[in-house]
Amino acid sequence: MNHQIDLRSDTVTRPGPAMRAAMAAAEVGDDVYGDDPTVNRLQQVTAELFGYEAALFAPSGTQSNLIGLMAHCGRGDEYLVGQEAHTFKYEAGGAAVLGSIQPQPLPQQADGSLALVDIANAIKPDDIHFARTRLLALENTIGGRVLSRDYLDAATTLAHQHGLITHLDGARIFNAAVKQGISLQAATAGFDSVSVCLSKGLGAPIGSVLCGSRDVVQRALRWRKMLGGGLRQVGILAAAGLYALEHHVDRLADDHDNAALLAAGLAGIDELTVSKPQTNILYADMAAAHCAPLERHLQEHGINARVTPHMRLVTHLDVSREDVTRTVEAFKGYFQVAGR
């Protein structure tokens, strides 16, 4: 029986034997007291990799983003954010509900950016009628699209000129850096804080890290505790993150190549309109009538995908080149029958 191929997300990866061995061997302590040596090492290594003074381990990217926003913004402040951004659309309204921070969503451009003129126009004047515009939040990659360094330089410079703080949701910043062939420090230049995820393309089972100044991280530590993110002997999880940072960054290029191969194979199917991926995420559009039967067909062939009229497919650590070939053949098999 062929193994299951899961293309729903890069969050579905499972730790391999070497990562599990590192987790089992991890030295641990009570992280709420700050004495888990493996967590401390992960935080130090991540801060150094991205060029920040300090870092804080969090259980999830959603919490890491939220404690970052709350460390920067006060009650009644506002942050500017894209309508497609994870912090606005997919984090259950946490900034508003738990942080009392008002989001000001802006339209996303085709390349995933926010138009500089839209950012400038959204900044509120100093007037008691308005929420105080406090922060610009961007995301890279966003929907698999890589924001250029020129754009990020311009956007963060504009924000700082207007007295705004800048935060980057870098859930897939490793993909962006590998795709552009730049360092992690270069990829996050201009941002006052960044949240980086260890459990997507890097393949750790859990965890994100918030990087910023010592003051920002100290404030974030209090919010993490309040939000239930203060954990105890969590070095067994931090060890997985350290292993991922040491072994799984450069190999992201393989995921990008596999996504391109998958897109090329699916593009030959007349019933599909397939995007050209920049990193490890691609989209395939199809008639709604195909969705349910295609999903059943894929499941019968050992392929797990969320089939919608605008379907997202994600390659990752657990998807091989052979898996891509098998997936393309399964798609073709369905449409050869459905097209009769």
FIPA-353994 format. One record per residue: x, y, z of N, C-alpha, C, O in turn. Coordinates in steps of 0.1 Angstrom, whole numbers, padded with zeros to 4 digits, always signed. Each point is the difference from the previous one (the first is absolute). Layout:
XYZXYZXYZXYZ;...
# end
This chain:
+0008-0012+0000-0008+0012+0000+0009+0012+0000+0008+0002+0009;-0010+0007-0019+0007+0013+0000-0003+0008+0012-0012+0000+0005;+0021+0008+0000-0002+0009+0011-0010+0011-0004-0001+0003-0012;-0005+0003+0022-0009+0011-0002+0008+0013-0004+0010+0003+0006;-0015+0004-0016+0005+0013-0004-0009+0011+0005-0012+0000-0004;+0017+0008+0012-0009+0011+0006+0004+0013-0006+0011+0005+0003;-0019+0001-0011+0003+0013-0006-0008+0012+0005-0001+0010-0006;-0006-0012+0018-0008+0010+0005+0008+0012+0005-0004+0011-0002;+0015-0014+0008+0009+0011+0006+0013-0005+0003+0002-0012+0001;+0008+0021+0001+0013-0004+0005+0000-0002+0016+0010-0002+0006;-0022+0004+0000-0001-0002+0014-0001-0015+0004+0000-0004+0011;-0003-0004-0021-0003-0015+0002+0013-0008+0002-0001-0012+0002;+0013+0018-0004+0012-0008+0001+0002-0007+0013-0005+0005+0011;+0011-0016-0010+0003-0007+0012+0015-0001+0003+0008-0002-0010;-0004+0003+0022+0014-0001+0003+0006-0014-0003-0006-0010+0003;+0017+0010-0010+0007-0012-0004+0008-0006+0012+0001+0006+0011;+0005-0017-0013+0008-0007+0011+0011+0009+0006+0001+0000+0012;+0006+0008-0021+0011+0008+0006-0006+0011+0009+0006+0003+0010;-0016+0003-0015-0007+0011+0008-0005-0006+0013+0001+0006+0011;-0008-0018-0012-0005-0006+0012+0011-0003+0010-0001+0001+0012;+0013-0006-0017+0011-0003+0009+0005+0013+0007+0004+0000+0012;-0003+0011-0020+0004+0013+0007-0010+0004+0010+0004+0005+0011;-0017-0007-0013-0010+0003+0010+0002-0009+0013-0001+0005+0011;+0003-0018-0014+0001-0009+0012+0013+0003+0008+0000-0002+0012;+0010+0008-0018+0012+0002+0007+0001+0014+0006+0010+0004+0006;-0020+0004-0008+0000+0014+0004+0001+0002+0015-0006-0007+0008;+0015+0016-0004+0001+0004+0014-0012+0010+0003-0002+0009-0009;-0005-0011+0020-0011+0009+0002+0000+0006+0014+0007-0004+0009;-0015+0015-0008-0002+0006+0013-0014+0007+0000-0008-0003-0010;+0005+0011+0019-0013+0007+0001+0001+0013-0008+0007+0010+0005;-0013-0009-0016+0002+0012-0009-0007+0012+0006+0004+0011-0003;-0015-0012+0011-0006+0011+0006+0010+0007+0010+0000+0012+0001;+0009-0020+0005+0011+0006+0008+0012+0004-0008+0009+0006+0005;-0010-0009-0018+0011+0004-0009+0012-0009+0001+0011+0004-0005;-0013-0016+0010+0012-0009+0002+0000-0013-0009+0006-0010+0004;-0014+0011-0015+0001-0011-0009+0012+0003-0010-0002+0009-0008;+0013-0016+0009+0011+0003-0008-0002-0001-0015+0006+0007-0008;-0014-0017+0004-0002-0002-0014-0009+0011-0006+0002+0004-0011;-0012+0000+0018-0008+0012-0004+0009+0012-0001-0001+0008-0010;+0009-0006+0020+0009+0012+0000+0009+0000-0012+0002+0010-0006;+0003-0022+0003+0009-0001-0012-0008+0003-0013+0005+0007-0008;-0017-0013+0007-0008+0003-0012-0003+0015-0002+0002+0005-0011;-0005+0002+0022-0003+0014+0000+0013+0008-0004-0001+0009-0008;+0012-0013+0013+0012+0007-0003+0004-0002-0014+0004+0009-0007;-0004-0021+0002+0004-0004-0014-0010+0007-0010+0005+0006-0009;-0018-0006+0012-0009+0007-0009+0002+0015-0001+0000+0006-0011;+0002+0000+0023+0003+0014+0000+0012+0004-0008+0000+0010-0007;+0011-0018+0009+0012+0002-0008-0002-0002-0014+0006+0008-0008;-0013-0018+0004-0002-0003-0015-0007+0012-0007+0003+0003-0011;-0013+0003+0018-0007+0011-0006+0005+0014+0004-0006+0010-0005;+0016-0009+0013+0006+0012+0004-0008+0009+0010+0000+0012-0001;-0006-0019+0010-0008+0008+0011+0007-0002+0013+0008-0009+0002;-0012+0017+0008+0006+0000+0013-0004-0013+0008+0007-0005+0007;-0020+0002-0009-0006-0011+0008-0011-0007-0008-0004+0004-0010;+0000-0015+0016-0011-0008-0006-0007-0007+0010+0004-0002+0012;-0017-0003-0015-0009-0006+0009-0007-0012-0007-0006+0002-0010;+0007-0014+0016-0006-0011-0006-0015+0000+0004-0004+0003+0012;-0005-0006-0021-0014-0001+0002-0006-0013-0006+0006-0005-0010;-0017+0000+0015-0005-0012-0005-0005+0000-0014+0001-0010-0007;-0005+0022+0002-0006+0001-0013+0003+0013-0007+0004+0010+0007;-0005-0010-0020+0002+0013-0007-0011+0010+0003+0002+0012+0001;-0014-0017+0001-0011+0009+0004+0003+0007+0013-0002+0012+0001;+0007-0019+0009+0003+0006+0013+0013+0009-0002+0000+0011+0006;+0009-0015-0014+0012+0008-0002-0003+0013-0006+0005+0011+0004;-0014-0011-0014-0004+0013-0006-0008+0008+0010+0002+0012+0001;-0011-0018+0006-0008+0008+0009+0008+0006+0011-0002+0012+0003;+0011-0019+0003+0008+0006+0011+0009+0011-0006+0004+0009+0007;+0000-0011-0019+0008+0011-0007-0008+0012-0001+0004+0011+0003;-0016-0012-0008-0009+0012-0002-0003+0006+0013+0000+0012+0002;-0003-0020+0008-0003+0005+0013+0012+0007+0007-0002+0009+0009;+0014-0014-0012+0012+0006+0006+0002+0014-0006+0006+0009+0007;-0011-0007-0019+0002+0013-0007-0011+0010+0002+0002+0012+0001;-0014-0017+0000-0012+0008-0001-0008+0000+0013+0000-0010+0008;-0006+0021-0005-0009+0001+0012-0014-0001-0003-0004+0000-0012;-0004+0000+0022-0015+0000-0002-0005+0012-0008+0003+0011+0004;-0010-0014-0015-0005+0011-0008+0009+0004-0011-0003+0008-0008;+0015-0014+0007+0009+0003-0011-0005-0008-0012-0008-0008+0001;+0015+0011-0012-0004-0006-0013+0012-0005-0007+0011+0006+0001;-0013-0017-0008+0011-0005-0009-0005-0001-0014-0011-0004-0003;+0020+0007-0007-0003-0001-0014+0004-0014-0005+0011-0004+0004;-0020-0002-0011+0003-0014-0004-0008-0004-0013-0010+0007-0003;+0015-0016-0004-0006-0004-0013-0013-0008+0003-0001-0007+0010;-0008+0008-0019-0013-0008+0001+0002-0015+0000-0008-0008+0005;+0019+0004-0012+0003-0015-0001+0009-0005+0011+0003-0012+0001;+0002+0021+0007+0011-0003+0010-0006-0009+0011-0011+0000+0004;+0020-0009+0000-0004-0010+0010-0004+0007+0013-0010-0004+0006;+0017+0014-0002-0003+0007+0013-0014+0007-0001-0006+0002+0011;+0001+0001-0022-0013+0006-0002-0011-0011-0002-0010+0001+0006;+0013-0010-0015-0011-0009-0006-0001-0013+0007-0010-0006+0001;+0022+0001+0004+0000-0014+0005+0004-0002+0014+0003-0011+0004;-0003+0022+0004+0003-0002+0014-0011+0004+0010+0003+0005+0011;-0015-0008-0016-0012+0001+0008-0003+0013+0007-0006+0001+0010;+0012+0010-0016-0003+0013+0005+0007+0003+0013-0004+0009+0007;+0015-0016-0004+0007+0000+0013+0005+0014+0003-0002+0005+0012;+0007+0002-0022+0006+0014+0003-0011+0009+0006+0002+0007+0009;-0014-0008-0016-0011+0009+0005-0006-0006+0013-0003+0008+0009;+0000-0021-0009-0007-0005+0012+0008+0000+0012-0004+0003+0011;+0017-0008-0012+0008-0002+0012+0010+0012+0002+0003+0003+0011;+0001+0004-0022+0009+0011+0002-0006+0013-0001+0006+0010+0003;-0019-0009-0006-0007+0013-0002+0007+0009-0010+0000+0012+0002;+0005-0019-0012+0008+0007-0011-0009+0000-0012-0004-0011-0005;+0001+0023-0001-0008+0000-0011+0007-0002-0013+0010+0006-0003;-0014-0016-0005+0007-0002-0013-0006+0009-0011-0012+0002+0000;+0021+0004-0008-0005+0007-0011+0005-0007-0013+0011+0001-0004;-0020-0010-0001+0004-0008-0012+0001+0008-0013-0009+0009-0002;+0019-0012-0005+0003+0007-0013-0001-0011-0011+0004-0011+0002;-0007+0015-0014-0001-0009-0011+0014-0006-0004+0010+0008-0001;-0009-0021-0002+0012-0006-0004+0002+0002-0015-0010-0002-0007;+0022+0005+0003+0003+0001-0015+0002-0015-0005+0001-0009+0008;+0000+0008-0021+0001-0013-0006+0013-0008+0005+0000-0012+0001;+0010+0020+0002+0013-0006+0004+0000-0002+0015+0010-0005+0006;-0021+0008+0001-0001-0002+0015+0004+0012+0008-0002+0000+0012;+0007+0010-0019+0004+0012+0008-0012+0009+0003-0011-0002-0005;+0013+0012+0013-0009+0011+0003+0005+0012-0008+0012+0004+0002;-0020+0003-0010+0005+0012-0007+0004+0010+0010-0007+0003+0010;+0019+0003-0013+0005+0010+0009-0010+0012+0002-0001+0006+0011;-0006-0002-0022-0009+0011+0002-0012-0004+0009-0005+0008+0007;+0001-0021-0007-0011-0004+0009+0005+0000+0014-0007+0004+0009;+0020-0008-0007+0005+0001+0014+0000+0014+0005-0005+0003+0011;+0011+0006-0019+0000+0014+0004-0013+0006+0002-0002+0008+0010;-0008-0011-0018-0013+0006+0001-0008-0006+0012-0009+0007+0005;+0013-0019+0000-0007-0006+0011+0005+0005+0014-0007-0002+0010;+0018+0009-0010+0006+0005+0013-0009+0011+0005-0001+0011-0007;-0004-0012+0018-0010+0010+0006+0008+0012+0005+0011-0001+0005;-0018+0013-0006+0006+0012+0006-0001-0001+0015-0008-0008+0006;+0016+0016+0001-0001+0001+0015-0013+0007+0004+0001+0013+0001;-0011-0020+0000-0014+0006+0003-0007-0010+0009+0000-0012-0002;-0007+0018+0012-0006-0009+0010-0011-0008-0006-0005-0010+0007;+0000+0013-0019-0010-0008-0006+0005-0014-0005-0008-0009-0003;+0021+0008+0001+0005-0011-0007+0008-0009+0010+0006+0005+0010;-0006-0018-0013+0010-0009+0006+0014+0005-0004+0002+0005-0011;+0008-0007+0020+0013+0004-0003+0007-0011-0009+0001-0011+0004;+0003+0015-0016+0006-0009-0009+0014-0003+0006+0008+0009+0001;-0005-0021+0003+0012-0003+0007+0010-0009-0007+0012+0001+0002;-0017-0010-0011+0008-0011-0005-0004-0004-0014-0012+0000-0003;+0022-0004-0005-0002-0006-0013+0004-0014+0001+0012-0003+0004;-0021-0006-0008+0003-0015+0001+0000-0005-0015-0010+0001-0007;+0021-0007+0003+0000-0007-0013+0003-0015+0002+0003-0004+0011;-0004-0003-0022+0002-0015+0001+0008-0004-0012-0002+0004-0012;+0012-0013+0014+0009-0004-0011+0005-0014+0004+0006-0002+0010;-0009-0008-0019-0008+0001-0012-0015+0001+0004-0004-0003+0011;-0004+0007-0021-0014+0001+0002-0007-0007-0012+0001+0004-0012;-0008-0015+0016-0006-0009-0011+0011-0005-0009-0003-0003-0012;+0015+0001+0017+0011-0005-0007+0007+0010-0009+0010-0003-0006;-0015+0015+0007+0007+0011-0008+0011+0007+0008-0002+0002+0012;+0013+0001-0018+0011+0006+0007+0000+0015-0002+0000+0005-0012;+0000+0003+0022+0001+0014-0001+0015+0004-0002+0009-0005+0007;-0007+0014-0017+0014+0003-0003+0006+0009+0011-0007+0006+0008;+0020-0007-0008+0007+0008+0010-0001+0015-0003-0002+0008+0010;+0001-0004-0022-0002+0014-0004-0013+0005+0006-0001+0011+0006;-0010-0019-0008-0013+0004+0006+0001+0000+0015-0005+0010+0006;+0010-0020+0001+0001+0000+0014+0008+0012+0006-0004+0006+0010;+0015-0002-0017+0007+0012+0004-0008+0012-0001+0000+0008+0009;-0008-0007-0020-0008+0012-0002-0012+0001+0010-0002+0010+0006;-0004-0022-0003-0011+0000+0009+0004+0003+0014-0007+0007+0007;+0018-0014-0002+0004+0003+0014+0006+0014+0001-0002+0006+0011;+0008-0001-0021+0005+0014+0001-0012+0009+0001+0001+0010+0008;-0011-0012-0016-0012+0009+0001-0006-0001+0013-0004+0010+0006;+0003-0022+0000-0006-0002+0013+0008+0008+0011-0006+0007+0008;+0019-0009-0009+0008+0006+0011+0000+0016-0002+0000+0007+0010;-0001-0002-0022-0001+0014-0002-0012+0006+0006+0000+0012+0004;-0011-0020-0003-0012+0004+0006-0001-0004+0015-0011+0001+0006;+0022-0005+0000+0000-0004+0014-0007-0013+0003-0003-0003+0012;+0002-0006-0022-0007-0013+0002+0011-0010+0004+0011+0000-0005;-0015-0010+0012+0008-0012+0003-0003-0010-0011-0011+0001-0007;+0020-0010+0004-0002-0010-0011+0002-0014+0006+0009-0003+0007;-0019-0006-0011+0000-0014+0004-0001-0008-0012-0008+0003-0009;+0016-0014+0008-0001-0009-0011-0005-0014+0005+0006-0006+0009;-0017+0002-0015-0004-0014+0001+0008-0008-0009-0002-0001-0012;+0013-0005+0017+0009-0008-0008-0002-0015+0002+0010-0008+0001;-0023+0004-0002-0002-0015+0002+0007-0008-0010+0005-0011+0002;-0003+0017-0015+0008-0007-0010+0011+0009-0005+0003+0000-0012;+0003+0007+0021+0011+0009-0003+0013-0008-0005+0008+0005-0008;-0007-0017+0013+0011-0009-0005-0002-0003-0015+0010+0000-0007;-0022-0002+0003-0002-0003-0014+0003+0013-0008+0006-0001-0011;-0009+0013+0016+0003+0012-0007+0015+0002-0001+0005+0004-0011;+0002-0006+0021+0014+0002+0000+0007-0010-0009+0009+0004-0008;-0013-0017+0008+0006-0010-0009-0003+0003-0014+0009+0000-0009;-0021+0004+0006-0004+0004-0014+0008+0011-0005+0004+0000-0012;-0002+0010+0020+0008+0012-0004+0015-0001+0001+0007+0008-0005;-0003-0019+0011+0015-0002+0002+0006+0011+0009+0011+0004-0003;-0018+0000+0014+0005+0010+0009+0000-0005+0014-0006-0011+0003;+0013+0018+0006+0001-0005+0013-0013+0003+0008-0008+0008-0005;+0006-0015+0016-0012+0003+0008+0000+0014+0005-0011+0006+0002;+0023+0000+0002+0000+0013+0004-0004+0010-0011-0007+0010+0003;+0011-0013-0015-0004+0009-0011-0015-0002-0003-0006+0010-0003;+0001-0022+0005-0014-0002-0003-0009+0008+0010-0012+0003-0003;+0016+0000+0015-0008+0006+0010+0005+0015+0003-0005+0006+0010;+0014-0001-0018+0005+0013+0003-0011+0010-0001-0009+0000-0008;+0009+0010+0017-0010+0010+0001-0012-0002+0009-0009+0008+0002;+0008-0020+0003-0011-0004+0009+0004+0001+0015+0011-0005+0003;-0019+0011+0005+0003+0000+0014-0002-0013+0007+0006-0002+0011;-0015-0006-0017-0001-0014+0006-0004-0009-0011-0005+0004-0011;+0007-0017+0013-0004-0010-0010-0004-0013+0007+0007-0004+0010;-0017-0002-0015-0004-0013+0005+0004-0011-0010-0005+0001-0012;+0013-0010+0016+0004-0011-0009-0005-0013+0004+0000-0004+0012;-0004-0004-0021-0007-0013+0003+0010-0012-0002+0007+0000-0010;-0007-0009+0019+0009-0012-0001-0008-0012-0004+0006-0010-0004;-0019+0011+0004-0008-0012-0003-0006-0001-0014-0009-0008-0002;+0013+0017-0007-0005-0001-0014+0011-0007-0008+0003-0012+0002;+0004+0019-0011+0009-0006-0008+0012-0006+0007+0006-0009-0005;-0003+0014+0017+0012-0006+0007-0003-0013+0007+0009-0007+0004;-0022+0004-0003-0004-0014+0004+0000-0003+0015-0001-0012+0004;+0003+0022+0005-0001-0002+0014-0015-0003+0003-0009+0005-0007;+0006-0012+0018-0014-0004+0003-0008+0012+0006-0012+0000+0000;+0019+0010+0005-0007+0011+0007+0010+0012+0001+0012-0002+0001;-0018+0014+0000+0008+0011+0004+0003+0011-0010+0002-0002-0012;-0002+0015+0017+0004+0011-0007+0009+0009+0010+0000-0003+0012;+0007+0012-0018+0009+0008+0008-0002+0015-0004+0000+0003-0011;-0002+0005+0021-0001+0015-0002+0013+0006+0003+0006-0002+0011;-0001+0010-0021+0013+0006+0001-0002+0015+0001-0009+0006-0007;+0017+0001+0015-0001+0015+0001+0010+0005+0010+0010-0007+0003;-0012+0019+0001+0009+0006+0010-0002-0006+0014-0010-0007+0002;+0019+0009+0007-0002-0006+0013-0012+0005+0007-0008-0007+0007;+0005+0020-0009-0012+0006+0006-0013-0006-0006-0009-0003+0008;+0009+0001-0021-0012-0006-0006-0002-0014+0005-0011-0004+0003;+0021-0004-0003-0001-0014+0005-0004-0001+0014-0007-0009+0004;+0012+0018+0004-0004+0000+0015-0015+0003+0001-0006-0006+0008;+0001+0016-0016-0014+0002+0001-0008-0012-0006-0010-0004+0006;+0015-0002-0016-0006-0011-0006-0001-0012+0010-0009-0008+0000;+0019+0007+0008+0001-0011+0010-0012+0000+0009-0006-0010+0004;+0003+0023+0001-0012+0001+0009-0013-0004-0008-0008-0006+0006;+0007+0011-0018-0012-0004-0008-0001-0015-0003-0011-0006+0001;+0022+0000-0003+0000-0014-0003-0005-0008+0013-0008-0009-0002;+0012+0014+0013-0004-0007+0013-0015+0002+0001-0007-0009+0004;+0002+0021-0006-0014+0003+0001-0009-0008-0009-0011-0004+0003;+0016+0001-0015-0007-0007-0010+0002-0015+0001-0005-0008-0009;+0011+0003+0019+0002-0014+0002+0011-0007-0007+0001-0012-0001;+0009+0020-0003+0011-0005-0007+0012-0003+0008+0011-0003-0005;-0012+0005+0018+0011-0003+0009+0001-0015+0003-0009-0005+0006;+0019-0001-0011+0001-0015+0000+0012-0004+0009+0008+0008+0004;-0008-0020+0000+0010-0005+0010+0012-0007-0007+0008+0007-0007;-0007-0020+0007+0012-0007-0005-0002-0001-0016-0002-0011-0005;+0003+0022-0001-0003+0001-0015+0012-0002-0009-0001+0002-0012;+0012-0005+0019+0013-0002-0008-0001-0011-0010+0006+0000-0010;-0015-0010+0013-0002-0011-0010-0006+0005-0013+0003-0006-0011;-0010+0017+0012-0006+0006-0013+0010+0010-0006+0002+0001-0012;+0005+0006+0021+0010+0010-0005+0011-0008-0007+0006+0005-0010;-0002-0017+0014+0010-0008-0006-0004-0003-0015+0009+0000-0009;-0022-0002+0007-0004-0003-0014+0002+0013-0009+0004-0001-0011;-0007+0012+0017+0002+0013-0007+0015+0002-0003+0003+0004-0011;+0006-0007+0020+0014+0002-0002+0005-0010-0011+0008+0004-0009;-0013-0016+0009+0004-0010-0010-0005+0005-0014+0007-0001-0010;-0019+0007+0010-0006+0005-0013+0009+0011-0005+0002+0001-0012;+0002+0008+0021+0008+0012-0005+0013-0005-0005+0006+0006-0010;+0000-0016+0015+0013-0005-0004-0001-0009-0012+0010-0001-0007;-0021-0005+0004+0000-0010-0011-0010+0002-0011+0001-0006-0011;-0011+0015+0013-0012+0000-0009-0002+0013-0007-0010+0002-0007;+0019+0007+0008-0002+0013-0006+0004+0000-0015-0009+0002-0009;+0021-0006+0006+0004+0000-0014-0008-0010-0009-0002+0003-0012;-0003-0014+0018-0007-0009-0008-0014+0005-0004-0007-0007-0008;+0003+0018+0013-0013+0006-0005+0000+0002-0015-0010+0000-0006;+0022+0002+0000+0001+0001-0014-0006-0012-0007-0006+0001-0011;+0007-0013+0017-0006-0012-0006-0015+0001+0000-0006-0004-0010;+0000+0010+0020-0015+0001+0000-0004+0010-0011-0010-0002-0006;+0018+0012+0004-0003+0010-0011+0000-0007-0013-0008+0002-0009;+0019-0010+0007+0001-0007-0013-0011-0010-0002-0006-0002-0011;+0002-0005+0022-0012-0009-0001-0013+0007-0003-0008-0006-0007;+0006+0017+0013-0012+0008-0003+0000+0004-0015-0010-0001-0007;+0021+0005+0002+0001+0004-0015-0003-0012-0008-0006+0001-0011;+0012-0013+0015-0003-0012-0008-0015-0004+0000-0005-0004-0010;-0001+0005+0022-0014-0003+0001-0008+0010-0008-0010-0005-0007;+0013+0017+0007-0008+0010-0008+0002-0003-0015-0010+0001-0007;+0022-0004+0003+0002-0003-0014-0008-0012-0004-0006-0001-0011;+0005-0010+0019-0008-0011-0003-0014+0002-0001-0007-0005-0009;+0001+0013+0019-0014+0003+0000-0004+0009-0011-0012+0000-0004;+0021+0009+0000-0003+0010-0010-0004-0007-0014-0006+0006-0008;+0010-0018+0007-0004-0008-0013-0014-0005+0000-0004-0006-0010;-0004+0008+0021-0013-0004+0001-0010+0011-0004+0001+0011+0007;-0008-0012-0017-0008+0010-0005-0010+0006+0010-0003+0012-0001;-0002-0020+0009-0011+0004+0010+0006+0008+0011-0008+0006+0008;+0021-0004-0007+0006+0007+0011+0007+0013-0005+0006+0000-0011;-0007+0010+0019+0008+0012-0002+0010+0001+0012-0004+0001+0011;+0017-0003-0014+0010-0001+0011+0009+0012+0000+0005+0005-0010;-0003-0001+0023+0010+0011+0002+0014-0005-0001+0003-0012+0002;+0006+0021-0005+0014-0003+0000+0006+0003+0014+0000+0012+0003;+0004-0021+0005+0004+0002+0013+0014+0007+0001+0009-0002-0008;-0008+0011+0018+0013+0006+0003+0008-0008+0010+0012-0001+0000;-0020-0005+0009+0007-0008+0011-0007-0014+0000+0001-0007-0009;-0007+0003+0021-0005-0013+0001-0016-0001+0000-0005-0010+0003;-0001+0021-0007-0015+0000-0001-0004+0004-0014+0005+0009-0006;-0015-0017+0001-0006+0003-0013-0015-0002+0001-0005-0006+0010;-0002+0012-0019-0014+0000-0001-0005-0005-0013+0006+0002-0011;-0017-0010+0012-0006-0005-0012-0015+0003+0000-0007-0004+0010;+0002+0010-0020-0014+0004-0001-0007-0010-0009+0005-0005-0010;-0018+0002+0014-0008-0010-0008-0015+0003+0003-0003+0007+0009;-0005-0014-0017-0014+0001+0002-0004-0006+0013+0005-0011+0003;-0015+0017+0004-0004-0005+0013-0005-0015-0001+0001-0007+0010;-0007+0004-0021-0006-0014-0002+0011-0011+0002-0003-0011+0003;+0015+0014-0006+0011-0010+0001+0005-0002+0014+0006-0010+0003;-0009+0019+0007+0007+0000+0012-0002-0013+0009+0009-0006+0003;-0022+0003-0001-0003-0011+0009+0005-0013-0007+0007-0008+0007;-0010+0005-0020+0005-0013-0005+0015+0000-0002+0006-0011+0002;+0000+0022-0004+0015+0000-0001+0006-0003+0013+0010-0007+0001;-0015+0013+0010+0005-0003+0013-0001-0014+0004+0009-0006+0005;-0020-0001-0009-0002-0014+0003+0010-0008-0008+0006-0009+0005;-0004+0013-0018+0009-0007-0008+0014+0000+0005+0008-0010+0001;-0004+0022+0004+0014+0002+0005+0001-0008+0013+0011-0007+0002;-0021+0007+0007+0001-0008+0012+0001-0015-0003+0008-0007+0007;-0014+0002-0017+0001-0014-0005+0014-0003-0004+0004-0012+0000;+0003+0022-0005+0014-0002-0004+0010+0004+0010+0012+0002-0003;-0017+0000+0016+0010+0003+0010+0005+0014+0001+0011+0003+0005;-0019+0007-0010+0004+0014-0001-0010+0008+0008-0012-0001-0003;+0016+0008+0012-0008+0009+0008+0001+0014-0004+0011+0006+0000;-0022+0000-0005+0000+0014-0004-0013+0006+0002-0011-0007+0000;+0010+0020+0003-0012+0007+0002-0004+0005-0014+0005+0010-0005;-0015-0016-0001-0003+0003-0014-0012+0010+0000-0011-0003+0004;+0014+0015-0009-0009+0011-0001+0001+0006-0014+0009-0003-0007;-0018+0012+0003+0001+0006-0013+0013+0008-0001+0005+0002-0012;+0001+0003+0023+0013+0006+0000+0009-0008+0010+0001+0004+0011;+0004-0015-0016+0007-0010+0008+0014+0004+0003+0008+0003-0009;-0004-0004+0022+0014+0002+0003+0007-0013+0002-0005-0009+0007;+0017+0008-0013+0008-0012+0002+0014+0004+0005+0006+0010-0005;-0001-0017+0015+0012+0004+0007+0010-0011+0000-0003-0011+0005;+0015+0013-0010+0011-0010+0001+0008+0002+0013+0000+0012+0005;+0006-0022+0000+0007+0001+0013+0010-0011+0002+0002-0008-0009;+0003+0007+0020+0011-0010+0004-0004-0014-0003+0008-0009-0003;-0021+0006+0005-0005-0014-0002-0006-0003-0013-0006-0011-0002;+0008+0020-0008-0004-0003-0014+0012-0001-0009+0008+0010-0001;-0006-0021-0005+0012-0003-0008-0003+0003-0015-0012+0003-0003;+0022-0003-0005-0002+0001-0014-0009-0011-0006-0008+0003-0009;+0010-0015+0014-0009-0011-0004-0014+0002+0004-0009-0003-0007;+0007+0009+0018-0014+0004+0005-0007+0010-0010-0011-0001-0003;+0019+0010-0002-0005+0010-0009-0004-0007-0013-0011+0002-0005;+0019-0011+0000-0004-0008-0012-0012-0008+0002-0009+0000-0008;+0008-0006+0020-0012-0008+0003-0013+0009+0001-0010-0004-0004;+0012+0016+0009-0011+0009+0001-0005+0004-0013-0012+0001-0003;+0021+0003-0006-0004+0004-0013-0007-0011-0008-0010+0003-0006;+0015-0015+0008-0007-0011-0007-0014-0002+0005-0009-0003-0007;+0007+0005+0020-0013-0002+0006-0010+0011-0005-0011-0003-0003;+0016+0015+0002-0008+0011-0005-0004-0003-0015-0012+0001-0004;+0022-0005-0004-0003-0003-0014-0010-0012-0001-0009+0000-0009;+0011-0010+0018-0010-0011-0001-0014+0004+0003-0009-0005-0007;+0007+0014+0016-0014+0005+0003-0005+0007-0012-0011-0003-0005;+0018+0012-0001-0005+0009-0010-0001-0008-0013-0008+0004-0009;+0015-0014+0007-0002-0009-0012-0013-0006+0000-0007-0002-0010;+0002-0002+0022-0013-0007+0001-0011+0011+0001-0010-0001-0007;+0012+0012+0014-0010+0010+0002-0002+0008-0013-0011+0005-0002;+0021-0005-0007-0002+0007-0013-0007-0008-0010-0002+0006-0011;-0001-0018+0013-0007-0009-0010-0014+0005-0002-0007-0006-0008;
# end
